[in-house]
């Protein structure tokens, strides 16, 4: 029963990051007393629902700073702060820097971001893999939009799987995918929680003559995945946010590369290796 209460709280918090609702509203909606909610949540997660709610909201605000061109004033309003000054003070107390500095810093130190406990799972173990030579990828280049506010957003699967499946059927080999997040210049797109994604789906080429994109010779962190497309969507986001906690890396300067080993459209299954540049 207590676990069900804690899960309810976690879902409620994720649904109310932008609503301005407080723990008082949570109490009214749940039908449980504040004391019961506080005790159960603290026993399961070692903190109060109010503290966790604050950290999730300020972390989402930090992501909004990085992933949109909204003004600090508009972001403050989005998260129901009475003014940009109040938002700046709260942000500085938590992150140790102003929202403006956090946004302009090309290095993204994510060590204080509060990830959603709702999606806790076993740690993903990667391995360092060196590519002594560049990988030349030739194929189709296209743009699509993804919802960064929704960890279950399936735009990646919707835009990639048919293209990749077609190549696998034709070539019976491996397909390479590259995705690169780009911040929209259009403010109205930013307000919808969308980011642009520059994507390439293709095959490995022997030279750069016809290459659509080049995977630089470097050291990468490699993560293997085999499962449903919907699970991969969550997997890939958690890889970035969990395995690189505390690391300062330039997440928007280079694409993410995926080598698809096999996929099954009917069973919605994919086996692939995800490569993230680290050195």
Secondary structure, 3 states (H helix, E strand, C coil): CHHHHHHHHHHHHHHCCCCCCCHHHHHHHHCCCHHHHHHHHHHHHCCCHHHHHHHHHHHHHHHHHHHCCCCHHHHHHHCCCCCHHHHHHHHHHHHCCCHHHHHHCCCEECCCCCCCHHHCCCCCCCEEEEECCCEEEEEEEEEEEEECCCCCCCHHHHHHHHHHHHHHHHHCCCEEEEEEEECCCCHHHHHCCEEEEEEEEEEEECCCCCCCEEECCEEEEEEEEEEEHHHHHHHHHHHHHHHCCCCEECCCCCCEEEEEEEEECCCCEEEEEEEEECC
